[in-house]
């Protein structure tokens, strides 16, 4: 017999394993770019899914990411795929403004409805449930205290004060008053002075007494019985058991028993959610350092790379700005950090959306739709803001594709072009300025029978058009200066150099970041020179009198870096942290007060950096002119193109000097060599 149970349990577990494995496979098909997230979730819920009976506290999984990355939809779909749709309950904490007991009662109802079985709770927009404001002051959030009880042990006691202390007490008093007026009860039925009983219980409310007198009147009515049972359901299996109790009592016995039940209702009831799976979902934009940059020309791959380096420590530090330390501890250590989408993922999402369109048209109209690569590229170019997730992309798919479905179907059904295939393409070569030429071909048995052409007005594409004017020439020189100094002084080839960008807050930019995560004293000057490179490049090419005022941001960054390393990092002549009684952090400007202390050193550092930038760019003047000339006509250079310019025109610089292995530049090898020499 024991062997049969073991065999059956093994079969049960194998079936569960198939469900979870298939769910993971399906999720990876439907949600692009987050395979690592799906694997982490599947691994963490493993024990809960297979052996919930041994769980003594909730499993908590925290999902953090940018908006529009797919947290909420992923968990909803997971619940569907593992057959928990009826046992999945989502709470939007951003909309939670009720009393403590509203949420607590919701958790109690969930527990009751699930009848002790495991269930899933999604706590969405969790960052909005903050208990500490921006000034680090406590916020009274009574409405979500039950959430913290849930996240602690999963068990909490509830008392239904509203009914127990008000309605139930008053109802007992009414029944006792009826008895004192001469009402008699036998076997739970009013047998004497029915009219007095009805008048007492209705408290002056009108009722059809004739109809009431024509039937037996329960001393405890069915409506009252329902309410009482809900208060003391832990004492009975079914409501009928309570009715049978009253059916064997007279009036005084009923009152005595109701008082017993009233006292029982005042005792806390333990709601046990310890077998729950809880997903805490929220946006922590501050740990995604580039999240406030809405430039659609930002490199999605670079943003993705930076997002993969976010650590659990950074997440907990961000949470400290919203919650108390002990509350963060209740969230546990299962923190899943969503990566930002890279370019490959965005294209994968575009194809998924186009596949949905294909399926819808095929299922409803029996017509096959095809989209060429240029159509995908147009959607990417017009719809991708790397820091804003998928929502702008979905809108663009609708704007470019879905809005034309009506026109396509009219051609088929109203104009008689009985096509079995529609080919949707973009003719990039014939597209005029500010528009894309969309060509829609109607095919029947492989032969084209009709064709329509449409224009798609470009939004971002219009902003990306080369201007080939003075402004683009200035930006081309400026950004080339930054790019060359990054390559020569920091040994880092930029990923991209833009002289025209769709970002309204920027005319151009260089996407370049040293691979190493520390700053040594010897490279401070080089970093400062790179920041000043745009201004110096303008001076070399256009002359001192023709430099523009577009270097304000560069000067601010350079000044802050120079001051910070001297004020706070011990990089000056005196190893100390500087300040005064009016400061709580390093200043962001050099005080014009003729101070001979750290301010003087900061000025000297910036002057030296400017001199280094000037010296380097004058030596690489030919490279600067050639690169800037190209960028005055074209809107950007990619990394390989920058390398090619350096290879052709740089003086006394070899591409082999570029740092590729950022993990082993100097320090470890130097230390190991010293250790070897001191054996």
Long-range contacts (C-beta under 8 A, 24 or more apart in sequence): 13-50, 16-49, 16-50, 17-50, 19-81, 19-82, 19-83, 20-45, 20-46, 20-49, 20-82, 22-81, 23-78, 23-81, 23-82, 26-81, 27-74, 27-77, 27-78, 27-81, 30-77, 30-352, 31-70, 31-73, 31-74, 31-77, 32-341, 32-345, 32-348, 32-349, 32-352, 33-339, 33-341, 33-342, 33-344, 33-345, 33-346, 33-348, 33-349, 34-69, 34-70, 34-74, 34-338, 34-339, 36-339, 37-63, 37-74, 37-336, 37-338, 37-339, 38-74, 40-336, 41-74, 41-78, 41-336, 44-334, 44-336, 45-277, 48-118, 48-275, 48-277, 49-82, 52-118, 52-275, 53-275, 55-118, 55-274, 55-275, 56-274, 57-153, 57-154, 57-274, 58-150, 58-151, 58-154, 58-273, 58-274, 58-275, 58-276, 58-277, 58-278, 59-276, 59-277, 59-278, 59-334, 60-151, 60-278, 60-280, 60-330, 60-331, 60-332, 60-334, 61-277, 61-278, 61-279, 61-280, 61-334, 61-336, 62-126, 62-279, 62-280, 62-281, 62-282, 62-315, 62-331, 62-332, 62-334, 62-335, 62-336, 63-279, 63-280, 63-281, 63-282, 63-336, 63-338, 64-282, 64-283, 64-284, 64-287, 64-315, 64-335, 64-336, 64-337, 64-338, 65-283, 65-284, 65-337, 65-338, 66-283, 66-285, 66-288, 66-291, 66-338, 66-340, 66-387, 66-388, 66-389, 67-283, 67-285, 67-388, 67-389, 67-391, 68-388, 68-389, 68-390, 68-391, 68-392, 69-338, 69-340, 69-341, 69-389, 69-390, 70-338, 70-389, 70-390, 71-124, 71-281, 71-338, 72-122, 72-124, 72-281, 75-120, 75-122, 75-279, 75-281, 76-122, 79-120, 84-119, 84-120, 87-114, 87-117, 87-118, 87-119, 87-120, 88-119, 88-120, 88-121, 88-122, 89-119, 89-120, 89-121, 89-122, 90-121, 90-122, 90-124, 91-121, 91-122, 91-123, 91-124, 91-147, 92-124, 92-125, 93-123, 93-124, 93-125, 93-126, 93-128, 93-129, 93-144, 93-147, 94-124, 94-125, 94-128, 94-129, 95-125, 96-129, 96-143, 96-144, 97-143, 98-143, 99-142, 99-143, 100-142, 100-143, 100-145, 100-146, 101-146, 101-158, 101-161, 101-162, 102-143, 103-143, 103-144, 103-146, 103-147, 104-146, 104-149, 104-156, 104-158, 104-271, 105-158, 107-146, 107-150, 107-156, 107-271, 107-273, 108-158, 108-269, 108-271, 110-273, 111-271, 111-272, 111-273, 116-272, 116-275, 117-275, 118-275, 118-276, 118-277, 119-273, 119-275, 119-276, 119-277, 120-276, 120-277, 120-278, 120-279, 121-150, 121-273, 121-276, 121-277, 121-278, 121-279, 122-278, 122-279, 122-281, 123-147, 123-278, 123-279, 123-280, 123-281, 124-281, 124-282, 125-281, 125-282, 125-283, 126-280, 126-281, 126-282, 127-282, 127-283, 127-284, 127-322, 128-282, 130-322, 130-323, 131-322, 131-323, 131-324, 131-327, 132-321, 132-322, 132-323, 132-324, 134-321, 136-321, 148-327, 148-330, 150-273, 150-276, 150-278, 151-278, 151-280, 151-330, 151-331, 152-330, 153-274, 154-272, 154-273, 154-274, 154-275, 154-276, 155-270, 155-271, 155-272, 155-273, 155-274, 156-270, 156-271, 157-268, 157-269, 157-270, 157-271, 158-268, 158-269, 158-271, 159-266, 159-267, 159-268, 159-269, 160-231, 160-265, 163-227, 163-230, 163-231, 163-265, 164-231, 164-262, 164-265, 164-266, 165-266, 167-227, 168-227, 168-228, 168-231, 168-258, 168-261, 168-262, 168-265, 169-262, 171-224, 171-258, 172-255, 172-258, 172-259, 172-262, 174-200, 174-201, 174-203, 175-201, 175-219, 175-220, 175-251, 175-254, 175-255, 175-258, 176-255, 178-251, 179-251, 179-252, 179-255, 183-251, 184-250, 184-251, 185-219, 185-249, 185-250, 185-251, 185-254, 186-250, 187-247, 187-248, 187-249, 187-250, 188-218, 188-219, 188-220, 188-243, 188-246, 188-247, 188-248, 188-249, 188-254, 189-216, 189-217, 189-218, 189-219, 190-216, 190-217, 190-218, 190-219, 218-246, 219-246, 219-251, 219-254, 220-246, 220-254, 220-258, 228-258, 228-261, 231-261, 231-265, 232-261, 232-264, 232-265, 234-269, 235-261, 235-264, 280-331, 284-315, 284-318, 284-319, 286-318, 286-321, 287-314, 287-315, 287-318, 287-337, 288-340, 288-387, 290-386, 290-387, 291-387, 292-387, 293-387, 294-385, 294-387, 294-388, 294-503, 295-385, 295-501, 295-502, 295-503, 295-505, 295-506, 295-509, 296-384, 296-385, 296-386, 296-460, 296-502, 296-503, 297-464, 297-498, 297-501, 297-502, 297-503, 297-509, 297-636, 298-385, 298-386, 298-387, 298-511, 299-386, 299-495, 299-496, 299-511, 300-340, 300-341, 300-342, 300-343, 300-346, 300-384, 300-386, 301-342, 301-343, 301-495, 302-495, 302-511, 302-513, 303-340, 303-342, 303-386, 303-387, 304-339, 304-340, 304-341, 304-342, 304-345, 304-386, 305-342, 306-340, 307-337, 307-338, 307-339, 307-340, 308-339, 310-337, 312-337, 340-386, 340-387, 341-386, 341-389, 341-390, 343-380, 346-380, 346-384, 346-393, 347-376, 347-380, 349-390, 349-393, 350-376, 350-379, 350-380, 350-383, 350-393, 350-397, 351-376, 353-393, 353-394, 353-397, 354-397, 354-401, 357-397, 357-401, 357-402, 357-405, 361-405, 361-422, 365-409, 365-412, 366-420, 367-412, 367-419, 367-420, 367-421, 367-422, 368-420, 368-421, 368-422, 369-421, 369-422, 369-423, 369-424, 370-421, 370-422, 370-423, 370-424, 371-401, 371-424, 371-425, 372-423, 372-424, 372-425, 372-426, 374-425, 374-426, 374-427, 374-428, 375-400, 375-401, 375-424, 375-425, 375-426, 375-438, 377-426, 377-428, 378-426, 378-436, 378-456, 381-460, 381-461, 381-464, 382-458, 382-459, 382-460, 382-461, 400-438, 400-456, 404-438, 404-440, 404-454, 407-452, 407-454, 408-440, 411-442, 411-450, 411-452, 412-442, 417-442, 417-449, 417-450, 418-444, 418-449, 419-443, 419-444, 419-449, 419-450, 420-444, 420-445, 421-446, 426-456, 433-465, 434-458, 434-461, 434-462, 434-465, 436-461, 460-502, 463-501, 463-502, 463-504, 464-500, 464-501, 464-502, 464-635, 465-500, 466-500, 466-633, 466-634, 466-635, 467-500, 468-632, 468-633, 471-507, 472-499, 472-500, 472-631, 472-632, 473-628, 473-632, 474-538, 474-542, 474-548, 474-550, 475-499, 475-500, 475-507, 475-508, 475-550, 475-631, 476-508, 476-627, 476-628, 476-629, 476-630, 476-631, 476-632, 477-537, 477-538, 477-541, 477-542, 477-624, 477-628, 477-632, 478-508, 478-534, 478-535, 478-537, 478-538, 478-550, 478-551, 479-508, 479-509, 479-510, 479-534, 479-631, 480-537, 480-624, 480-627, 480-628, 480-631, 481-533, 481-534, 481-535, 481-536, 481-537, 481-538, 481-540, 481-613, 481-617, 481-624, 482-510, 482-512, 482-530, 482-531, 482-533, 482-534, 482-537, 483-510, 483-512, 483-627, 483-637, 483-642, 484-533, 484-537, 484-616, 484-617, 484-620, 484-623, 484-624, 484-627, 484-646, 485-526, 485-529, 485-530, 485-533, 485-613, 485-616, 485-617, 486-510, 486-512, 486-530, 486-533, 487-642, 487-646, 487-650, 487-653, 487-658, 488-616, 488-620, 488-650, 488-653, 489-526, 489-529, 489-530, 489-612, 489-616, 490-514, 490-523, 490-526, 490-527, 490-530, 491-657, 491-658, 491-659, 492-658, 492-659, 493-639, 493-642, 493-643, 493-646, 493-658, 494-637, 494-639, 494-642, 495-638, 495-639, 496-636, 496-637, 496-638, 496-639, 497-627, 497-631, 497-636, 497-637, 497-642, 498-635, 498-636, 499-631, 499-632, 499-634, 499-635, 499-636, 500-635, 500-636, 501-635, 507-550, 514-659, 514-662, 515-659, 515-662, 516-659, 516-662, 516-663, 516-665, 519-565, 521-571, 524-561, 524-562, 524-565, 524-571, 524-605, 525-605, 525-608, 525-609, 525-612, 526-612, 527-561, 528-558, 528-561, 528-562, 528-605, 528-606, 528-609, 529-609, 529-610, 529-612, 529-613, 529-616, 530-613, 531-555, 531-557, 531-558, 531-561, 531-609, 532-558, 532-606, 532-609, 532-610, 532-613, 533-613, 533-617, 535-610, 536-610, 536-613, 536-614, 536-617, 537-617, 537-624, 537-628, 539-614, 540-614, 540-617, 540-618, 540-621, 540-624, 541-624, 541-625, 541-628, 556-588, 558-606, 558-609, 559-588, 559-589, 559-590, 559-602, 559-606, 560-588, 562-602, 562-605, 562-606, 562-609, 563-587, 563-588, 563-589, 563-590, 563-598, 563-602, 566-598, 566-601, 566-602, 566-605, 567-598, 572-598, 572-601, 573-601, 574-598, 619-651, 619-652, 620-649, 620-650, 620-651, 620-653, 622-649, 622-651, 623-649, 623-650, 623-651
